[in-house]
Amino acid sequence: MQTADLIWMNGEFVAWEDAKVHVLTHALHYGTGVFEGERCYDTERGPAIFRHDEHLERLERSAKLYYMDMPFSREQLREATHELIARNGFRSCYIRPLVYRGHGPMGLNPLENPVEAIIACWEWGAYLGEEGKKNGIRARVSSWRRISDDSLQPLSKASGQYLNSVLAKIEAQKSGYEEAILLDDNGHVCEGTGENIYVIRDGVIATPCVTNSILWGINRMSIIQIANDLGYEVVERDVARAELPLADEVFLSGTAAELTPMREVDDMPIGDGKPGPITRAIQEVFEDALHGRSERYAHWLDVVPIPAQT
Ligand SMILES: Cc1ncc(COP(=O)(O)O)c(C=O)c1O
């Protein structure tokens, strides 16, 4: 179980074991929350949060799509996150801000329920494993389709929507795979349960676009930038299911999984069954950017001020 000393709750720092909500919290019943997943890396300049501003901006956009007014400004959340990391004494950690409808009237119209906010952080290794990042993972195409904007808000990182990822993840793991790839409601490739996806053939990188029900990944933005800077062509377009096993290389990106290559899909090897050269080239630059070893992308890191010891 991951822990930390403190959690930030509605403007206060509280002990991990005291960070509690009422059982009639609206979000607990109806999934009415929005959240972020961010990572703080131990860099030479100090602990630093990767693309912090972009994550806080997406949190606001996610909230807007569910008619939630943010109870704290972006700057307040940014400062609270800094202080939380410093007070927990972390050099590197995963960060989870959550904005949710609290205890109030029960029923499906949540507009009278308070909007509350917490930020938690804990130490968390690579989501699909260090071995997966190095040698690639095995995935299957899920029998579950990714939620579509006919019924929900794929561009919102909303709590209730993750039941879709939960079902796909359970199915994949029960059948012996590390990850599930979901198709969109038109049968095009969409994404993993918590990652965007990239398919490489003949030197061109294709990735599903915003009209394929993806979550607009912050790392996706960074990967596209890095790939372009390395001189690769990146095309945002519909990707057919069969392009996965027929690709030279496939990889995934997300805050939790970072850049993880895929070596197999539906029991078919991708390329020669090992991470390929373009994946490796992008992964190397991306890892340098995350860990503060890249001058070019240094502006993507928000350094956490650590008060001097007295
Ligand atoms: C469903 C889903 N898709 C894609 C991503 C990748 O997004 P990001 O790169 O912002 O972490 C995530 C993770 O947040 C996710 O949960």
Ligand as a Chemical Component Dictionary entry (heavy atoms), coordinates in Angstrom:
data_LIG
# 
_chem_comp.id                   LIG 
_chem_comp.type                 NON-POLYMER 
_chem_comp.pdbx_formal_charge   0 
_chem_comp.three_letter_code    LIG 
# 
loop_
_chem_comp_atom.comp_id 
_chem_comp_atom.atom_id 
_chem_comp_atom.alt_atom_id 
_chem_comp_atom.type_symbol 
_chem_comp_atom.charge 
_chem_comp_atom.model_Cartn_x 
_chem_comp_atom.model_Cartn_y 
_chem_comp_atom.model_Cartn_z 
_chem_comp_atom.pdbx_ordinal 
LIG C1 C1 C 0 -7.740 6.736  -20.640 1  
LIG C2 C2 C 0 -6.422 7.418  -20.743 2  
LIG N1 N1 N 0 -5.908 7.678  -21.952 3  
LIG C3 C3 C 0 -4.708 8.289  -22.097 4  
LIG C4 C4 C 0 -3.961 8.680  -20.997 5  
LIG C5 C5 C 0 -2.650 9.363  -21.178 6  
LIG O1 O1 O 0 -2.719 10.685 -20.747 7  
LIG P1 P1 P 0 -1.491 11.445 -20.117 8  
LIG O2 O2 O 0 -0.378 11.350 -21.106 9  
LIG O3 O3 O 0 -1.953 12.846 -19.956 10 
LIG O4 O4 O 0 -1.151 10.803 -18.831 11 
LIG C6 C6 C 0 -4.454 8.420  -19.717 12 
LIG C7 C7 C 0 -3.721 8.810  -18.511 13 
LIG O5 O5 O 0 -3.945 9.845  -17.957 14 
LIG C8 C8 C 0 -5.712 7.785  -19.585 15 
LIG O6 O6 O 0 -6.221 7.517  -18.371 16 
# 
loop_
_chem_comp_bond.comp_id 
_chem_comp_bond.atom_id_1 
_chem_comp_bond.atom_id_2 
_chem_comp_bond.value_order 
_chem_comp_bond.pdbx_ordinal 
LIG C1 C2 SING 1  
LIG C2 N1 SING 2  
LIG C2 C8 DOUB 3  
LIG N1 C3 DOUB 4  
LIG C3 C4 SING 5  
LIG C4 C5 SING 6  
LIG C4 C6 DOUB 7  
LIG C5 O1 SING 8  
LIG O1 P1 SING 9  
LIG P1 O2 DOUB 10 
LIG P1 O3 SING 11 
LIG P1 O4 SING 12 
LIG C6 C7 SING 13 
LIG C6 C8 SING 14 
LIG C7 O5 DOUB 15 
LIG C8 O6 SING 16 
# 
